[in-house]
Amino acid sequence: MITIKIKENSKQAKLFVEYAKSLSFVEIQDANSLTTKRTKTKLKSAIAISLEEEKKGKTNFYKNSSDLFDKVLNV
């Protein structure tokens, strides 16, 4: 698989993309939709993991900010 980034702000670029779409062995993926899908998937995974840990009781409590930094930074 080869990845090619094309800036579609010129007439030649748009013509090239149209030509590439006509080829049977080329698959066009929009970069904007890929970024959105990846971001949403990662966020959902992180949220799901956090909720699962909370349900299992894996939560941390700190008296104040000094206590937090002492425990997190092992100071």
DRENTORKOL-3810 file (N, C-alpha, C; in nm, 4 decimals):
REM DRENTORKOL-3810
@n.u->0.0847; n.v->-0.1173; n.w->0.0000; ca.u->0.0000; ca.v->0.0000; ca.w->0.0000; c.u->0.0891; c.v->0.1234; c.w->0.0000
@n.u->0.0523; n.v->0.2218; n.w->-0.0771; ca.u->0.1236; ca.v->0.3488; ca.w->-0.0858; c.u->0.0264; c.v->0.4597; c.w->-0.0469
@n.u->0.0743; n.v->0.5536; n.w->0.0304; ca.u->-0.0077; ca.v->0.6683; ca.w->0.0690; c.u->0.0434; c.v->0.7916; c.w->-0.0037
@n.u->-0.0466; n.v->0.8630; n.w->-0.0673; ca.u->-0.0124; ca.v->0.9862; ca.w->-0.1377; c.u->-0.1014; c.v->1.0964; c.w->-0.0837
@n.u->-0.0406; n.v->1.2073; n.w->-0.0448; ca.u->-0.1175; ca.v->1.3229; ca.w->0.0013; c.u->-0.1242; c.v->1.4225; c.w->-0.1132
@n.u->-0.2463; n.v->1.4629; n.w->-0.1477; ca.u->-0.2670; ca.v->1.5562; ca.w->-0.2577; c.u->-0.3443; c.v->1.6764; c.w->-0.2057
@n.u->-0.2872; n.v->1.7943; n.w->-0.2235; ca.u->-0.3579; ca.v->1.9171; ca.w->-0.1884; c.u->-0.4488; c.v->1.9508; c.w->-0.3054
@n.u->-0.5773; n.v->1.9495; n.w->-0.2803; ca.u->-0.6751; ca.v->1.9680; ca.w->-0.3872; c.u->-0.7077; c.v->2.1154; c.w->-0.4120
@n.u->-0.6090; n.v->2.2018; n.w->-0.4072; ca.u->-0.6372; ca.v->2.3433; ca.w->-0.4278; c.u->-0.5975; c.v->2.3916; c.w->-0.5679
@n.u->-0.5642; n.v->2.3010; n.w->-0.6583; ca.u->-0.5335; ca.v->2.3408; ca.w->-0.7953; c.u->-0.6157; c.v->2.2569; c.w->-0.8930
@n.u->-0.6279; n.v->2.3081; n.w->-1.0125; ca.u->-0.7047; ca.v->2.2389; ca.w->-1.1159; c.u->-0.6382; c.v->2.1062; c.w->-1.1512
@n.u->-0.5043; n.v->2.1042; n.w->-1.1590; ca.u->-0.4315; ca.v->1.9825; ca.w->-1.1922; c.u->-0.4505; c.v->1.8751; c.w->-1.0855
@n.u->-0.4506; n.v->1.9145; n.w->-0.9602; ca.u->-0.4695; ca.v->1.8184; ca.w->-0.8513; c.u->-0.6080; c.v->1.7558; c.w->-0.8578
@n.u->-0.7076; n.v->1.8383; n.w->-0.8832; ca.u->-0.8447; ca.v->1.7868; ca.w->-0.8926; c.u->-0.8591; c.v->1.6911; c.w->-1.0100
@n.u->-0.7966; n.v->1.7233; n.w->-1.1226; ca.u->-0.8005; ca.v->1.6345; ca.w->-1.2387; c.u->-0.7302; c.v->1.5019; c.w->-1.2090
@n.u->-0.6172; n.v->1.5098; n.w->-1.1386; ca.u->-0.5452; ca.v->1.3880; ca.w->-1.1042; c.u->-0.6285; c.v->1.2984; c.w->-1.0130
@n.u->-0.6961; n.v->1.3568; n.w->-0.9155; ca.u->-0.7799; ca.v->1.2791; ca.w->-0.8234; c.u->-0.8926; c.v->1.2116; c.w->-0.9008
@n.u->-0.9552; n.v->1.2833; n.w->-0.9924; ca.u->-1.0613; ca.v->1.2241; ca.w->-1.0741; c.u->-1.0072; c.v->1.1085; c.w->-1.1583
@n.u->-0.8872; n.v->1.1262; n.w->-1.2143; ca.u->-0.8255; ca.v->1.0187; ca.w->-1.2929; c.u->-0.7981; c.v->0.8975; c.w->-1.2036
@n.u->-0.7430; n.v->0.9214; n.w->-1.0851; ca.u->-0.7095; ca.v->0.8113; ca.w->-0.9938; c.u->-0.8355; c.v->0.7355; c.w->-0.9517
@n.u->-0.9462; n.v->0.8060; n.w->-0.9327; ca.u->-1.0720; ca.v->0.7410; ca.w->-0.8947; c.u->-1.1206; c.v->0.6452; c.w->-1.0032
@n.u->-1.0867; n.v->0.6743; n.w->-1.1279; ca.u->-1.1330; ca.v->0.5902; ca.w->-1.2384; c.u->-1.0549; c.v->0.4593; c.w->-1.2501
@n.u->-0.9418; n.v->0.4484; n.w->-1.1817; ca.u->-0.8606; ca.v->0.3266; ca.w->-1.1880; c.u->-0.9166; c.v->0.2210; c.w->-1.0933
@n.u->-0.9233; n.v->0.0970; n.w->-1.1401; ca.u->-0.9852; ca.v->-0.0101; ca.w->-1.0610; c.u->-0.9041; c.v->-0.0491; c.w->-0.9375
@n.u->-0.7758; n.v->-0.0255; n.w->-0.9380; ca.u->-0.6895; ca.v->-0.0690; ca.w->-0.8280; c.u->-0.6607; c.v->0.0420; c.w->-0.7267
@n.u->-0.7286; n.v->0.1559; n.w->-0.7414; ca.u->-0.7069; ca.v->0.2694; ca.w->-0.6515; c.u->-0.8284; c.v->0.2866; c.w->-0.5618
@n.u->-0.8016; n.v->0.3054; n.w->-0.4340; ca.u->-0.9077; ca.v->0.3333; ca.w->-0.3364; c.u->-0.8793; c.v->0.4692; c.w->-0.2750
@n.u->-0.9743; n.v->0.5599; n.w->-0.2827; ca.u->-0.9581; ca.v->0.6956; ca.w->-0.2304; c.u->-1.0218; c.v->0.7031; c.w->-0.0921
@n.u->-0.9437; n.v->0.7547; n.w->0.0038; ca.u->-0.9951; ca.v->0.7761; ca.w->0.1388; c.u->-0.9747; c.v->0.9221; c.w->0.1738
@n.u->-1.0792; n.v->0.9866; n.w->0.2190; ca.u->-1.0726; ca.v->1.1273; ca.w->0.2557; c.u->-0.9991; c.v->1.1409; c.w->0.3886
@n.u->-0.8976; n.v->1.2253; n.w->0.3933; ca.u->-0.8167; ca.v->1.2425; ca.w->0.5141; c.u->-0.8988; c.v->1.2965; c.w->0.6302
@n.u->-0.9934; n.v->1.3846; n.w->0.6048; ca.u->-1.0750; ca.v->1.4421; ca.w->0.7123; c.u->-1.1584; c.v->1.3356; c.w->0.7815
@n.u->-1.2167; n.v->1.2446; n.w->0.7060; ca.u->-1.2993; ca.v->1.1406; ca.w->0.7673; c.u->-1.2135; c.v->1.0418; c.w->0.8441
@n.u->-1.0919; n.v->1.0148; n.w->0.7975; ca.u->-1.0026; ca.v->0.9239; ca.w->0.8691; c.u->-0.9621; c.v->0.9825; c.w->1.0036
@n.u->-0.9282; n.v->1.1087; n.w->1.0050; ca.u->-0.8884; ca.v->1.1740; ca.w->1.1295; c.u->-1.0028; c.v->1.1727; c.w->1.2297
@n.u->-1.1217; n.v->1.2043; n.w->1.1858; ca.u->-1.2380; ca.v->1.2060; ca.w->1.2742; c.u->-1.2657; c.v->1.0676; c.w->1.3301
@n.u->-1.2612; n.v->0.9648; n.w->1.2474; ca.u->-1.2877; ca.v->0.8290; ca.w->1.2933; c.u->-1.1839; c.v->0.7853; c.w->1.3952
@n.u->-1.0572; n.v->0.8129; n.w->1.3690; ca.u->-0.9512; ca.v->0.7728; ca.w->1.4616; c.u->-0.9662; c.v->0.8437; c.w->1.5950
@n.u->-0.9925; n.v->0.9711; n.w->1.5921; ca.u->-1.0060; ca.v->1.0480; ca.w->1.7154; c.u->-1.1234; c.v->0.9982; c.w->1.7982
@n.u->-1.2384; n.v->0.9774; n.w->1.7356; ca.u->-1.3549; ca.v->0.9312; ca.w->1.8099; c.u->-1.3305; c.v->0.7927; c.w->1.8688
@n.u->-1.2645; n.v->0.7053; n.w->1.7963; ca.u->-1.2370; ca.v->0.5714; ca.w->1.8457; c.u->-1.1463; c.v->0.5766; c.w->1.9677
@n.u->-1.0408; n.v->0.6564; n.w->1.9619; ca.u->-0.9490; ca.v->0.6671; ca.w->2.0747; c.u->-1.0195; c.v->0.7254; c.w->2.1961
@n.u->-1.1005; n.v->0.8290; n.w->2.1759; ca.u->-1.1706; ca.v->0.8903; ca.w->2.2878; c.u->-1.2686; c.v->0.7925; c.w->2.3513
@n.u->-1.3408; n.v->0.7192; n.w->2.2712; ca.u->-1.4354; ca.v->0.6225; ca.w->2.3248; c.u->-1.3624; c.v->0.5149; c.w->2.4024
@n.u->-1.2493; n.v->0.4706; n.w->2.3522; ca.u->-1.1737; ca.v->0.3673; ca.w->2.4213; c.u->-1.1243; c.v->0.4172; c.w->2.5563
@n.u->-1.0728; n.v->0.5384; n.w->2.5595; ca.u->-1.0211; ca.v->0.5937; ca.w->2.6845; c.u->-1.1342; c.v->0.6133; c.w->2.7848
@n.u->-1.2464; n.v->0.6607; n.w->2.7397; ca.u->-1.3613; ca.v->0.6806; ca.w->2.8287; c.u->-1.4128; c.v->0.5462; c.w->2.8779
@n.u->-1.4214; n.v->0.4490; n.w->2.7885; ca.u->-1.4690; ca.v->0.3162; ca.w->2.8268; c.u->-1.3767; c.v->0.2533; c.w->2.9309
@n.u->-1.2471; n.v->0.2676; n.w->2.9111; ca.u->-1.1505; ca.v->0.2121; ca.w->3.0066; c.u->-1.1663; c.v->0.2792; c.w->3.1422
@n.u->-1.1790; n.v->0.4105; n.w->3.1415; ca.u->-1.1950; ca.v->0.4842; ca.w->3.2677; c.u->-1.3211; c.v->0.4424; c.w->3.3422
@n.u->-1.4300; n.v->0.4262; n.w->3.2686; ca.u->-1.5551; ca.v->0.3848; ca.w->3.3328; c.u->-1.5455; c.v->0.2432; c.w->3.3887
@n.u->-1.4784; n.v->0.1548; n.w->3.3164; ca.u->-1.4605; ca.v->0.0182; ca.w->3.3658; c.u->-1.3770; c.v->0.0173; c.w->3.4932
@n.u->-1.2701; n.v->0.0972; n.w->3.4959; ca.u->-1.1860; ca.v->0.1043; ca.w->3.6159; c.u->-1.2650; c.v->0.1604; c.w->3.7340
@n.u->-1.3493; n.v->0.2589; n.w->3.7082; ca.u->-1.4292; ca.v->0.3179; ca.w->3.8153; c.u->-1.5275; c.v->0.2163; c.w->3.8709
@n.u->-1.5884; n.v->0.1362; n.w->3.7829; ca.u->-1.6826; ca.v->0.0339; ca.w->3.8276; c.u->-1.6134; c.v->-0.0728; c.w->3.9122
@n.u->-1.4861; n.v->-0.1004; n.w->3.8811; ca.u->-1.4096; ca.v->-0.1996; ca.w->3.9571; c.u->-1.3535; c.v->-0.1414; c.w->4.0868
@n.u->-1.3737; n.v->-0.0109; n.w->4.1060; ca.u->-1.3262; ca.v->0.0516; ca.w->4.2283; c.u->-1.1836; c.v->0.1012; c.w->4.2207
@n.u->-1.1291; n.v->0.1075; n.w->4.1039; ca.u->-0.9910; ca.v->0.1547; ca.w->4.0874; c.u->-0.9901; c.v->0.3070; c.w->4.0767
@n.u->-1.0161; n.v->0.3718; n.w->4.1883; ca.u->-1.0155; ca.v->0.5174; ca.w->4.1922; c.u->-0.9153; c.v->0.5637; c.w->4.2956
@n.u->-0.8673; n.v->0.6833; n.w->4.2795; ca.u->-0.7705; ca.v->0.7411; ca.w->4.3721; c.u->-0.8319; c.v->0.8626; c.w->4.4395
@n.u->-0.8044; n.v->0.8764; n.w->4.5676; ca.u->-0.8522; ca.v->0.9909; ca.w->4.6429; c.u->-0.7331; c.v->1.0610; c.w->4.7053
@n.u->-0.7360; n.v->1.1925; n.w->4.7025; ca.u->-0.6278; ca.v->1.2723; ca.w->4.7583; c.u->-0.6875; c.v->1.3786; c.w->4.8493
@n.u->-0.6176; n.v->1.4100; n.w->4.9581; ca.u->-0.6650; ca.v->1.5098; ca.w->5.0532; c.u->-0.6623; c.v->1.6495; c.w->4.9924
@n.u->-0.5530; n.v->1.6789; n.w->4.9226; ca.u->-0.5366; ca.v->1.8104; ca.w->4.8605; c.u->-0.4323; c.v->1.7986; c.w->4.7490
@n.u->-0.3981; n.v->1.9100; n.w->4.6880; ca.u->-0.3047; ca.v->1.9060; ca.w->4.5753; c.u->-0.1655; c.v->1.8597; c.w->4.6172
@n.u->-0.1232; n.v->1.8952; n.w->4.7381; ca.u->0.0088; ca.v->1.8514; ca.w->4.7853; c.u->0.0121; c.v->1.6992; c.w->4.7985
@n.u->-0.0942; n.v->1.6425; n.w->4.8505; ca.u->-0.1044; ca.v->1.4972; ca.w->4.8638; c.u->-0.1024; c.v->1.4304; c.w->4.7266
@n.u->-0.1718; n.v->1.4898; n.w->4.6316; ca.u->-0.1737; ca.v->1.4377; ca.w->4.4944; c.u->-0.0326; c.v->1.4330; c.w->4.4368
@n.u->0.0383; n.v->1.5454; n.w->4.4424; ca.u->0.1728; ca.v->1.5494; ca.w->4.3848; c.u->0.2687; c.v->1.4580; c.w->4.4583
@n.u->0.2539; n.v->1.4483; n.w->4.5895; ca.u->0.3399; ca.v->1.3571; ca.w->4.6656; c.u->0.3225; c.v->1.2128; c.w->4.6172
@n.u->0.1995; n.v->1.1701; n.w->4.5975; ca.u->0.1737; ca.v->1.0318; ca.w->4.5580; c.u->0.2056; c.v->1.0071; c.w->4.4103
@n.u->0.1722; n.v->1.1017; n.w->4.3237; ca.u->0.1949; ca.v->1.0836; ca.w->4.1805; c.u->0.3426; c.v->1.0937; c.w->4.1456
@n.u->0.4104; n.v->1.1900; n.w->4.2043; ca.u->0.5515; ca.v->1.2127; ca.w->4.1717; c.u->0.6459; c.v->1.1371; c.w->4.2656
@n.u->0.5903; n.v->1.0688; n.w->4.3638; ca.u->0.6715; ca.v->0.9949; ca.w->4.4632; c.u->0.7752; c.v->1.0849; c.w->4.5282
@n.u->0.7310; n.v->1.2053; n.w->4.5687; ca.u->0.8226; ca.v->1.3020; ca.w->4.6313; c.u->0.8239; c.v->1.2805; c.w->4.7798
END
